[in-house]
Amino acid sequence: MSAWLRGLSPSEQVGALFVLVFGLLILVTGALVTLSVRSRHDADEARQAFHADWWALLKTSWFMVSVFWIGWVLGETAATVLFALVAFLALREFITLSPTRRGDHRSLVLAFFVVLPVQFWLAGSKHFDLFTVFIPVYVFLAIPVVSALADDPQRFLERNAKLQWGIMVCVYGMSHVPALLLLNLRHYEGRGAFLVFFLVFVVQTCMLVQHLAARHFPRPPAAPNVSRSFNWTTWAVAVLAASSLGVLLYAITPFRPLETLAMGAIACVAGSMGHLVMKALKRDRGVTNWGPQGRSVTGANGLLDRVDALCFAAPVFFHSARWYFGA
């Protein structure tokens, strides 16, 4: 399998992978539809909840694979714009559940219409040195200055901290996905799409395994006030399982098998811990998901719930790969 993949061109490799992935998603979707039809009159609430959880996970997987596929088909520039749109909707969702005041309007305009496009322009133009520090340094200082000039000191620290958090997670984190797509590593030029595919695969696998393991093998939660399902045992199993499965894809990465295992583990740890952090933020806001059941506050159908782990994993994975290869 590895030798066959290495013998294909980059475009043929991506095509083969996505035929496989979409094929698996179609099979799983068909199986779940069949099970749902058979049990639609089933009064067992546990079984119905199990099917609902699977549908949610499956929708997330379809969303992530479809976004990446569309981005790859349309080209690097279109992919950058596409992920910028995802970041825009995610940030909008975050801000909607974080009450603002009139004095925040200038800062919000700055975040949505200056910071976001500049950050993704830096990614698309491969100015990675400035891309890395633009938000953590310059925007971190600029946002409170703009807020202070609005002459509204009430809950100043809290309001600015929320906005900066939203920018870091939704804009800075998500911008590393197209940056990874454009990253040229030694002897791996033009193959950044495979790094994005690998990242999405291991992170989504980790989240899926952790969810299923917690449901079927419940243990005392490590942080019950944040998540009743998170515990260290199922977390470790999920990280190990996802990173081990990632090794099967080493042929399409610039890493050797052990390096692939390590990079997969780094992505899984960052993504799963980020997901836990976002759960803590949701508990603080008093909601169970960023898009309330039935309809999202932004119309994006709970977009941030679907990409929160990726927003944390992408920058850690990007800078780990860039540091390791000295890119």
Summary of the structure (lengths in Angstrom):
residues: 327
radius of gyration: 20.3
end to end distance: 28.8
largest distance: 63.9
contacts: 1059
relative contact order: 0.11
helix: 77%
strand: 1%
